[in-house]
Amino acid sequence: MTIRTKQTSKVKLWSHSFIFVMLANALLFGAFEMLLPTLPLFVSDIGGDTKQIGLVTGIFVFSAILIRPFAGVLATKMDKKYLLIIGIAICALSSGAYYLSSGIWIMLLIRVIHGFGFGLATTYFTTIAAESIPEERRGEGLGYFGVGEAIAMSLGPLMGVTILQTYHFQSLFMSCMAITLLALLIAVFISRKPKSANDLGNQKTRITTFKLIEKRVLFPAILIFLAGISAGGIISFTALYAIDKGFESVAWFFFIVAAASFLVRLVSGKMFDNLGPASVLIPAGMITIAGFIVLIAAQSEFQFLIAGFLYGFGFGAIFPALQTVCLNLVEEHNHEDAIGTFFNFFELGIGGGSLLLGAVAEAFSYQAIYYVSIGSYVLYLLLYLTYTSFNIQIRKKRKIAKTISANFVSTKGGQNE
């Protein structure tokens, strides 16, 4: 995590493959976001209760987490592009199949299959995107790559609710399937660079390798886990908190969160590449904490929306920065393991955070949720600063030892003369 001072703007970033990956990923997330506010309504419509609605949400996350550790092994058996296409195809078919659910158990089975497809697709999208980006501009490129996800976050739920209000569940599910099939069509045109002899050699050594966790990315994975805890609070409880406070602009809150996440990615990636991860991760963490403070103190709709902007601005910078750190810590043939670990820790943070913060809200208040969220980000900052300071001390000691060794060799050589 060292500071980079070299110029990166001269290296070409925008290739046809990168644009296709970015567009297809945005469409996949758009269809996914359309289902977030509407699928619970469908579960209720077919007779599901509150617990079963939660189970439908949780089992999707669990199945996505379960499949990701296999992504690296699968990539040694088949080209990543074809695996990506398979993952997208599973998502498309599952989206359309929801309407065929005659009961909750069929719904849960389809949800598990959809989770498998989504887990594969999101992993390969990110790793193929990283392959398409010059290493010198990886932070900037992954920031742009995530812009499509940010747009999907803001427009997807609105589109889903609008289609459901205007038509019916069948139209909603067919629309999601059509959008995902469009993502599939675009993915067909993605091209990957040919493998070198070294890459092929690395692939052979990984044929039987299975990694539940890529240990080299454990530290950034822990950081995104902490960020995921507070994200779980934002996703699950902000609407209830707004009702408790008398705010009516919940939809605008989430739109502004997504818009701020979009805006910050236009600059945070360049900062990461030119100044190093600390230039992004430290100020972004502080801005996110400021967002939670404003959210707790908010007494007006305007203050409520300002809190959303600050949170979106901070988290929108943190997510792609930590994603880039994970990719930079491993070789290219281990990218699937690194990204799988990253996403799994993030989703565990969201799931665990929702459970933890739900208990906090029940014991205290909705406002208490955001005090815990502040605590998670304070821990995030303390861990990162400690880790960075430790690395600096290690590098200084190594430099001193190297200098002493060089001086000793030079002195010994002079005596021999």
C-alpha positions, 0 to 999 in steps of 0.5 A, spaced: 500 500 500 505 504 498 504 511 494 505 511 487 507 518 484 508 516 476 503 518 471 498 513 469 494 518 464 498 516 458 496 508 459 490 507 455 484 505 459 478 505 455 478 498 450 472 495 447 472 489 452 472 494 458 466 498 456 462 491 454 464 488 461 462 495 464 455 495 460 453 488 462 455 488 469 450 494 470 445 491 466 445 485 471 445 489 477 439 493 474 435 487 474 438 485 481 436 491 484 429 491 480 427 485 485 430 488 491 423 492 493 418 487 489 420 480 491 418 481 498 411 483 495 411 477 491 413 472 496 407 475 501 402 474 495 404 467 494 402 466 501 409 467 505 410 470 512 415 475 514 420 470 516 419 466 509 420 473 506 427 474 510 429 467 508 428 468 501 433 474 502 438 470 506 438 464 502 440 468 496 446 471 499 448 464 502 448 461 496 452 466 492 457 466 498 457 458 497 459 458 490 464 463 490 470 459 493 469 454 487 470 460 482 478 460 482 477 452 481 472 453 475 477 458 472 482 452 471 477 448 467 474 453 463 475 460 460 472 465 464 468 468 459 464 462 458 463 461 466 461 468 466 456 467 460 453 461 464 452 465 470 448 470 467 444 465 463 442 462 470 440 469 473 436 470 466 432 464 467 431 464 474 429 471 474 423 469 469 422 463 473 420 466 479 413 467 476 412 460 476 413 459 483 406 456 486 409 456 493 414 458 498 419 452 497 419 452 489 421 460 490 426 458 495 429 453 490 429 458 484 432 463 489 438 458 491 439 457 483 439 465 482 444 466 488 449 461 484 448 464 478 449 471 481 455 469 485 459 466 479 457 472 475 459 478 479 466 474 481 468 473 473 465 480 471 470 483 476 476 479 475 475 480 467 474 487 468 481 487 472 484 484 466 482 489 461 484 495 465 492 497 465 495 495 472 497 502 473 490 505 472 487 499 476 484 504 481 481 508 476 478 503 472 475 499 477 472 506 480 469 507 473 467 499 472 462 500 479 459 507 476 454 502 472 452 499 479 451 505 482 446 507 477 443 501 477 442 502 485 439 508 484 434 507 478 433 499 479 428 499 485 424 505 481 424 501 475 421 495 479 416 498 483 414 502 477 413 496 472 409 492 478 405 498 479 403 499 472 402 492 470 403 485 474 409 481 477 409 477 470 411 483 467 416 485 472 419 478 472 419 478 464 423 485 464 428 483 469 429 476 464 430 481 458 435 486 461 439 480 464 439 477 457 441 483 454 447 483 459 448 476 456 448 478 449 453 484 450 458 479 454 458 475 448 462 480 445 467 481 451 474 479 448 480 476 453 487 477 452 491 470 450 494 467 456 502 467 456 506 460 457 507 463 464 499 464 465 498 457 463 503 454 467 500 457 473 493 454 471 496 447 471 498 448 478 491 450 480 487 445 477 486 442 484 486 448 488 480 450 492 480 456 497 475 458 502 479 464 503 484 467 500 489 469 506 493 474 502 487 479 502 484 478 509 486 485 511 482 488 506 476 483 507 476 485 514 475 492 512 470 491 507 466 486 512 466 492 517 463 497 512 458 492 510 455 492 517 454 499 517 451 498 510 446 493 512 444 498 517 443 503 511 439 498 507 435 494 512 433 500 517 433 507 514 426 507 511 424 505 519 428 510 522 425 515 517 418 514 519 420 514 526 423 521 525 417 523 520 421 524 514 418 522 507 424 523 502 426 515 503 426 514 496 430 520 495 435 518 500 437 512 497 437 516 490 442 521 493 446 515 496 447 512 489 448 519 486 454 521 491 457 514 490 457 515 482 460 522 483 466 520 487 468 514 483 470 519 477 475 522 482 477 517 487 480 512 482 485 517 480 487 518 487 488 511 488 493 510 482 497 516 483 497 517 491 496 510 494 490 507 497 491 511 504 489 517 500 482 514 499 481 510 504 482 514 510 478 521 508 473 516 505 472 513 512 472 520 516 466 522 511 462 516 512 462 517 519 460 524 518 454 522 514 452 517 520 453 523 525 449 528 521 443 522 520 443 521 527 442 529 528 438 530 522 432 534 524 429 536 517 429 533 510 434 537 508 439 534 513 437 527 512 438 528 505 445 531 506 447 525 511 445 520 505 450 524 500 456 524 505 454 516 506 454 515 499 460 519 497 464 515 503 462 508 501 462 509 494 470 511 494 471 505 499 468 499 496 472 500 489 479 502 493 478 496 497 477 491 491 483 494 488 487 493 494 485 485 494 486 485 486 493 488 487 495 483 493 495 477 488 497 474 482 492 475 476 491 467 476 488 468 483 483 474 482 477 469 483 479 467 490 481 474 492 474 477 489 470 471 492 473 473 499 472 480 498 464 479 496 463 474 501 466 478 507 462 484 504 455 480 504 457 477 511 458 484 514 451 486 511 447 479 513 451 479 520 450 487 521 442 486 519 442 481 525 446 485 530 443 492 528 436 489 528 437 486 535 440 493 537 434 497 535 429 492 538 433 493 545 434 501 544 432 505 538 433 506 531 438 511 532 442 507 536 443 503 530 447 508 527 452 509 533 454 502 532 455 504 525 460 509 527 463 504 531 464 500 526 468 505 521 472 508 527 474 500 528 476 500 520 480 507 521 484 504 527 485 498 524 487 501 517 492 506 521 495 501 525 496 496 519 499 502 515 504 504 521 506 497 522 508 497 514 512 503 514 516 501 520 517 494 517 519 498 511 524 503 514 527 497 518 528 493 512 531 499 508 536 500 514 538 493 514 539 494 507 544 500 508 548 497 513 549 491 509 551 495 503 556 499 507 559 492 510 560 489 504 563 496 501 568 497 507 570 489 507 571 490 499 575 496 501 579 492 506 581 487 501 584 492 497 
